[in-house]
Amino acid sequence: MKLENFNNKFVKITDIDDQTFVGICLFEDKEVYDEEYDGLSIQTGNRWIKLFENEIVTVEMINQD
């Protein structure tokens, strides 16, 4: 899955615990942040949640109309 395609997009993410997060997300490159996996940080309400590639089951873009 190419997480960089979801950078600055409004998305719905489902993780390995079957939790769903909806909001704007930012791509976080593992090389830049010295992590083992790439990740997406998603803004849900007033907080940000970071999910690593190995924790993400699905990501889908949502149209904001």
Helices and strands as residue ranges (DSSP letters): G 3-6, E 9-15, E 20-28, E 39-44, E 47-52, G 53-55, E 56-61
